[in-house]
């Protein structure tokens, strides 16, 4: 499912390259096989299903994302699902998509089936490389996941997030999510949302 809806102009901001990232971010992306990022035009990008060969690049992205939030990335503990994507997300009809720019993994989103009989899915692991936020990547990843949920005949999508996730919250509300009571055991999340498909 190609991300055909482009931003208003091909490069609304100066092109982000590995040289524009913080030095430590660039080093980590480079160590994960990243190359300089081209001028990002969303119409040329398409989310692809995660495959295990991308594990090192995925963890490099998430290390940067979590550190940008002042949090520890713990793939052996709290974020252990990241090392078991096929079983947790892909086995029961959900999926875990990554967005690549060349060899660089720049964004992710997952659809987890939480109640097949009731037609309920959950948006998980919604991340965009911090220096590339604000270019419409997150909004179009969300469109992709919503379309995938509809194609799987789900009736409801849920998600949880933090009060500090202002940009993500704005996207969620624009896409039709509204706040509900807590529906899971996530001890970190502060806001719980739902969308009827």
Phi, psi and omega in degrees: 000101185289147176273084188276335183284109187272163170293170188297330176221156185304319179223086184295340176231167176305145182303134176269127175233174178302334181285341180271347178283159173305150185304318182290325178294315180299320181296318181290319177295321178297319180292339178267011176093013182284149172246173178302134181282133177285173172302121188277120172241117190297330182294346179264006183248150176215126177297142177234151178296136179300141170230153187304336179295343181267004187303314182296318178294320179299314182292329175295317177299311185293328175300316180294314182299311183294320178296325179295339178263003182073026182242158176270135173269121187231080183290350176264354182230255186301326179256036183295340177300333182297337178258014179215044187296317182301317183286317187279323186250321191264337187293320187263021177100357173275196176196166177228113184256146174238152177245125184251144168239101190064235178265006184260127175276117189246348182197157179217157168202145181231152173240117179250132176276117182255340175204094183298316183298321180272355179070040183248127175239168182224135174278129182225162170048054182266099187223142172229137177312125187309317182289351180250007177288156179089008180251009179091001182295313182297318181297320182282331171298319179297319176302319180298314181293321179296316179297320179295321178297318178295319180297333178271008177062032172284154182250340184218140173241138177235163174199163173229156184201184180254154177297332182281353182276064188299314182295316179296318179300321178298317178296314182302314182293320178296331180272003174099010176280144178227158185285143178225177175291160178303131183241358181220184184259018180294115183281345183267324184297146180242339182231135181237133188225162181213153176221132174273131183267000000 
